[in-house]
Amino acid sequence: MKPLNCKASQRGAALVVSLILLLVVTLIGISGMQSTVLQEKMSGNFKDKNSAFQAAEAALREGEAQAETLSGHTGMTATCTNGLCYNSAGGTPLVTLETYLKSGNGIEADEVISGLKPVYLIDGVKSRPPGSTGWRYMYRIIAASQGQTGSSISELRSTYFPVN
């Protein structure tokens, strides 16, 4: 029996095939890592936005509680320097999110949520509710908070008519 000469028939095909498979597996791994990083960023942004929303919601409720104690437009100014605004024209609120969140004219909420300090304004307006014959005061409460990273801002608004 004659021995087989294996050295002559080998050309390195197994090496080429294994390198191609290794390249394919590496590309799949890199693609999976990119997807994971993207999902991590999305969940971080969601958490930031959710924290800002919860803090603004707490400030809005605090503003509504304060509006319950107000009498007319006492203590309110047209310049909103103390967070209490009087809008004699009615219509749109005198202030915007940028006006009070960046200027520091808003009222800081007492409740701190996730280390965030939300602010709110109360905009007093004399109005005539539907079905009413007389004038009443209503209060527009505007609350806002930035997220923990500062990249998201949540603003909530509420209109409050006192029971009296």
Residue frames as qw, qx, qy, qz and C-alpha x, y, z in Angstrom:
[[0.000, 0.890, 0.455, 0.000, 0.00, 0.00, 0.00],
 [0.436, 0.356, 0.018, 0.826, 1.31, 3.37, -0.98],
 [0.198, -0.553, -0.456, 0.669, 1.12, 6.29, 1.53],
 [0.234, 0.863, 0.405, 0.192, -0.98, 9.36, 0.50],
 [0.433, 0.070, -0.040, 0.898, 0.90, 12.53, -0.21],
 [0.099, -0.817, -0.545, 0.161, -1.28, 15.06, 1.68],
 [0.288, -0.583, 0.041, 0.759, 1.11, 17.97, 1.39],
 [0.179, 0.025, 0.585, 0.791, 0.66, 18.26, -2.34],
 [0.084, -0.574, -0.721, -0.379, -3.16, 18.51, -2.19],
 [0.271, -0.752, -0.434, 0.415, -3.39, 21.24, 0.50],
 [0.346, 0.507, 0.213, 0.760, -3.63, 24.82, -0.71],
 [0.136, -0.088, -0.402, 0.901, -4.83, 26.75, 2.43],
 [0.297, -0.439, -0.529, -0.663, -8.57, 26.85, 1.66],
 [0.530, -0.575, -0.604, 0.154, -9.50, 26.14, 5.28],
 [0.372, -0.305, -0.212, 0.851, -7.56, 29.21, 6.41],
 [0.062, -0.143, -0.315, -0.936, -9.36, 31.49, 3.92],
 [0.452, -0.498, -0.631, -0.387, -12.80, 30.12, 4.87],
 [0.533, -0.530, -0.522, 0.403, -12.13, 30.52, 8.62],
 [0.246, -0.171, -0.052, 0.953, -10.90, 34.11, 8.13],
 [0.229, -0.303, -0.453, -0.807, -14.05, 34.99, 6.15],
 [0.543, -0.551, -0.626, -0.096, -16.25, 33.47, 8.90],
 [0.474, -0.390, -0.367, 0.699, -14.30, 35.39, 11.53],
 [0.060, 0.046, 0.162, 0.984, -14.88, 38.62, 9.60],
 [0.393, -0.443, -0.569, -0.571, -18.64, 37.94, 9.34],
 [0.581, -0.541, -0.566, 0.224, -18.91, 37.21, 13.08],
 [0.363, -0.233, -0.182, 0.884, -16.94, 40.40, 13.88],
 [0.118, -0.220, -0.321, -0.913, -19.27, 42.51, 11.71],
 [0.517, -0.535, -0.603, -0.288, -22.33, 41.00, 13.44],
 [0.559, -0.449, -0.458, 0.526, -20.79, 41.78, 16.85],
 [0.199, -0.071, 0.002, 0.977, -20.02, 45.40, 15.91],
 [0.291, -0.374, -0.475, -0.741, -23.56, 45.88, 14.57],
 [0.580, -0.547, -0.604, 0.010, -25.01, 44.50, 17.82],
 [0.454, -0.333, -0.317, 0.763, -22.85, 46.85, 19.89],
 [0.007, 0.123, 0.196, 0.973, -24.00, 49.88, 17.87],
 [0.454, -0.485, -0.567, -0.486, -27.62, 48.87, 18.39],
 [0.594, -0.498, -0.536, 0.334, -27.05, 48.50, 22.14],
 [0.310, -0.161, -0.133, 0.928, -25.39, 51.92, 22.39],
 [0.193, -0.291, -0.370, -0.861, -28.32, 53.51, 20.52],
 [0.565, -0.536, -0.592, -0.208, -30.85, 51.84, 22.85],
 [0.538, -0.376, -0.423, 0.625, -28.86, 53.02, 25.87],
 [0.105, 0.018, 0.049, 0.993, -28.97, 56.62, 24.61],
 [0.375, -0.402, -0.497, -0.671, -32.70, 56.38, 23.95],
 [0.605, -0.536, -0.583, 0.083, -33.44, 55.03, 27.41],
 [0.422, -0.250, -0.274, 0.827, -31.28, 57.75, 28.98],
 [0.080, -0.167, -0.224, -0.957, -33.16, 60.45, 27.07],
 [0.509, -0.484, -0.591, -0.397, -36.49, 58.90, 28.09],
 [0.577, -0.457, -0.521, 0.433, -35.42, 58.88, 31.75],
 [0.247, -0.097, -0.080, 0.961, -34.30, 62.52, 31.49],
 [0.268, -0.292, -0.382, -0.835, -37.58, 63.61, 29.90],
 [0.588, -0.488, -0.631, -0.132, -39.62, 61.59, 32.40],
 [0.482, -0.347, -0.435, 0.677, -37.77, 63.16, 35.36],
 [0.034, 0.025, 0.077, 0.996, -38.39, 66.65, 33.95],
 [0.421, -0.386, -0.544, -0.614, -42.08, 65.83, 33.45],
 [0.589, -0.484, -0.625, 0.169, -42.53, 64.52, 36.99],
 [0.350, -0.265, -0.283, 0.853, -40.84, 67.58, 38.48],
 [0.133, -0.133, -0.253, -0.949, -42.96, 69.94, 36.35],
 [0.505, -0.447, -0.653, -0.345, -46.09, 68.02, 37.39],
 [0.509, -0.451, -0.545, 0.491, -45.21, 68.49, 41.07],
 [0.160, -0.149, -0.056, 0.974, -44.66, 72.22, 40.49],
 [0.279, -0.297, -0.503, -0.762, -47.97, 72.49, 38.64],
 [0.542, -0.530, -0.651, -0.036, -49.85, 70.91, 41.57],
 [0.421, -0.382, -0.359, 0.740, -48.07, 73.24, 43.99],
 [0.008, 0.037, 0.199, 0.979, -49.03, 76.23, 41.83],
 [0.413, -0.441, -0.608, -0.515, -52.65, 75.11, 41.79],
 [0.533, -0.524, -0.580, 0.324, -52.60, 74.83, 45.59],
 [0.268, -0.262, -0.141, 0.916, -51.21, 78.37, 45.82],
 [0.149, -0.235, -0.435, -0.856, -53.82, 79.66, 43.34],
 [0.438, -0.548, -0.705, -0.101, -56.50, 78.35, 45.71],
 [0.435, -0.552, -0.399, 0.589, -55.25, 80.79, 48.36],
 [0.219, 0.053, 0.187, 0.956, -55.12, 83.87, 46.07],
 [0.151, 0.723, 0.549, -0.391, -57.68, 86.64, 46.19],
 [0.401, 0.897, 0.087, -0.164, -58.17, 88.34, 42.84],
 [0.719, 0.527, -0.155, 0.427, -54.90, 89.71, 41.53],
 [0.432, -0.880, 0.179, -0.077, -53.53, 90.84, 44.90],
 [0.613, -0.551, 0.492, 0.279, -49.73, 90.68, 44.86],
 [0.734, 0.335, 0.471, 0.357, -49.58, 90.18, 41.10],
 [0.058, -0.712, 0.205, 0.669, -47.61, 92.46, 38.81],
 [0.720, 0.662, 0.008, -0.211, -47.51, 92.95, 35.06],
 [0.264, 0.742, -0.615, -0.006, -43.73, 92.36, 35.09],
 [0.956, -0.086, -0.268, -0.086, -44.01, 88.96, 36.82],
 [0.214, 0.661, -0.603, 0.391, -41.00, 89.68, 39.00],
 [0.399, -0.350, 0.702, -0.475, -42.31, 87.58, 41.89],
 [0.019, 0.023, 0.988, 0.154, -43.77, 84.73, 39.84],
 [0.208, 0.609, 0.704, -0.302, -47.28, 86.15, 40.16],
 [0.127, 0.024, 0.430, 0.894, -48.41, 87.89, 36.98],
 [0.344, 0.595, 0.520, -0.508, -51.51, 89.95, 36.25],
 [0.215, 0.103, 0.661, 0.711, -52.60, 89.92, 32.65],
 [0.283, 0.465, 0.363, -0.756, -55.22, 92.65, 32.29],
 [0.380, 0.365, -0.464, -0.712, -55.55, 92.05, 28.55],
 [0.889, 0.091, 0.334, -0.300, -56.59, 88.39, 28.91],
 [0.668, 0.639, -0.350, -0.148, -55.45, 86.58, 25.77],
 [0.838, 0.206, -0.434, 0.259, -52.15, 84.75, 25.77],
 [0.698, -0.611, -0.156, 0.338, -50.00, 84.50, 28.89],
 [0.025, 0.979, -0.195, -0.059, -47.55, 87.35, 29.44],
 [0.281, -0.672, 0.678, 0.102, -44.61, 85.04, 29.84],
 [0.843, 0.327, -0.393, -0.166, -43.03, 82.17, 28.02],
 [0.948, -0.235, -0.100, 0.190, -40.94, 79.26, 29.15],
 [0.641, 0.320, -0.152, 0.681, -37.69, 81.03, 28.29],
 [0.115, -0.755, 0.044, -0.644, -38.75, 84.16, 30.14],
 [0.611, -0.665, 0.207, -0.377, -39.06, 82.62, 33.55],
 [0.977, -0.130, -0.017, 0.171, -36.98, 79.44, 33.43],
 [0.696, 0.310, -0.086, 0.642, -33.88, 81.37, 32.36],
 [0.025, 0.695, -0.092, 0.713, -34.50, 84.68, 34.12],
 [0.326, -0.069, -0.754, 0.566, -35.19, 83.24, 37.56],
 [0.320, -0.207, 0.067, -0.922, -38.51, 85.12, 37.93],
 [0.691, -0.251, -0.574, -0.361, -40.50, 81.96, 38.58],
 [0.621, -0.550, 0.364, -0.423, -41.42, 80.54, 41.96],
 [0.287, 0.331, -0.898, 0.041, -39.26, 77.56, 42.88],
 [0.798, -0.312, -0.371, -0.358, -41.34, 74.60, 43.91],
 [0.506, -0.628, 0.497, -0.319, -40.83, 73.28, 47.43],
 [0.929, -0.054, 0.363, -0.043, -40.79, 69.67, 46.31],
 [0.084, 0.663, -0.673, -0.317, -37.56, 68.42, 44.80],
 [0.945, 0.178, 0.217, -0.166, -37.91, 65.44, 42.44],
 [0.901, 0.203, 0.105, 0.369, -34.76, 63.49, 41.49],
 [0.527, -0.340, 0.042, 0.778, -32.62, 66.47, 42.48],
 [0.187, 0.438, 0.428, 0.768, -34.51, 68.80, 40.11],
 [0.038, -0.455, -0.427, 0.780, -35.86, 72.16, 41.25],
 [0.198, 0.549, 0.648, 0.490, -38.89, 73.00, 39.07],
 [0.005, -0.202, -0.171, 0.964, -40.38, 76.48, 38.81],
 [0.113, 0.613, 0.758, 0.193, -43.86, 77.82, 38.19],
 [0.037, -0.029, -0.006, -0.999, -45.71, 81.05, 37.48],
 [0.144, 0.596, 0.760, -0.215, -49.28, 82.02, 38.16],
 [0.045, 0.110, 0.350, 0.929, -50.84, 84.27, 35.54],
 [0.165, 0.495, 0.675, -0.522, -54.04, 85.93, 36.85],
 [0.040, -0.155, -0.540, -0.826, -56.69, 86.87, 34.31],
 [0.401, 0.298, 0.462, -0.733, -60.11, 88.40, 34.78],
 [0.138, 0.008, -0.812, -0.567, -62.50, 86.42, 32.61],
 [0.669, 0.047, 0.181, -0.719, -66.12, 85.55, 32.05],
 [0.279, -0.100, 0.953, 0.068, -66.58, 81.76, 32.13],
 [0.282, -0.149, -0.713, -0.624, -69.03, 80.17, 29.66],
 [0.434, -0.530, -0.708, -0.172, -72.59, 80.43, 30.96],
 [0.393, -0.494, -0.433, 0.643, -71.67, 83.06, 33.55],
 [0.132, 0.901, 0.319, 0.262, -72.97, 86.62, 33.65],
 [0.306, -0.940, 0.145, 0.051, -70.24, 88.05, 35.85],
 [0.460, 0.684, -0.523, 0.217, -66.49, 88.40, 35.78],
 [0.875, -0.472, 0.093, 0.050, -64.28, 86.00, 37.72],
 [0.023, -0.770, 0.628, 0.109, -60.59, 85.56, 38.17],
 [0.994, 0.097, -0.007, 0.040, -58.94, 82.55, 36.65],
 [0.324, -0.761, 0.530, 0.186, -55.34, 81.58, 37.04],
 [0.855, 0.447, -0.262, 0.016, -53.11, 80.06, 34.40],
 [0.629, -0.631, 0.439, 0.118, -50.38, 78.07, 36.08],
 [0.711, 0.615, -0.339, 0.037, -47.28, 77.45, 33.99],
 [0.703, -0.579, 0.409, 0.056, -44.75, 74.98, 35.40],
 [0.715, 0.605, -0.349, 0.039, -41.45, 73.86, 33.94],
 [0.687, -0.579, 0.424, 0.118, -38.42, 71.79, 34.78],
 [0.430, 0.640, -0.616, -0.160, -35.23, 70.81, 33.06],
 [0.967, -0.053, -0.249, -0.007, -34.10, 67.21, 33.03],
 [0.750, -0.585, 0.142, 0.275, -31.10, 65.98, 34.97],
 [0.675, 0.037, 0.310, 0.668, -28.77, 66.48, 32.02],
 [0.024, 0.624, 0.028, -0.780, -30.30, 69.82, 31.03],
 [0.056, -0.086, 0.713, 0.694, -30.97, 68.58, 27.50],
 [0.176, -0.487, -0.770, -0.373, -34.73, 68.25, 27.97],
 [0.155, -0.008, 0.322, -0.934, -37.32, 70.69, 29.26],
 [0.126, -0.474, -0.860, -0.142, -40.85, 69.84, 30.24],
 [0.156, -0.036, 0.135, -0.978, -43.50, 72.56, 30.42],
 [0.106, -0.473, -0.874, -0.034, -47.02, 72.01, 31.72],
 [0.167, -0.169, 0.011, -0.971, -49.93, 74.43, 31.84],
 [0.144, -0.469, -0.861, 0.133, -53.17, 74.40, 33.74],
 [0.193, -0.433, -0.130, -0.871, -56.13, 76.76, 34.02],
 [0.274, -0.286, -0.806, 0.439, -57.60, 77.06, 37.47],
 [0.304, -0.561, -0.237, -0.732, -60.94, 78.60, 38.40],
 [0.013, -0.116, 0.739, -0.664, -61.32, 79.06, 42.18],
 [0.155, -0.442, -0.883, -0.030, -64.47, 77.62, 43.71],
 [0.065, -0.485, -0.455, 0.744, -65.50, 80.84, 45.48]]
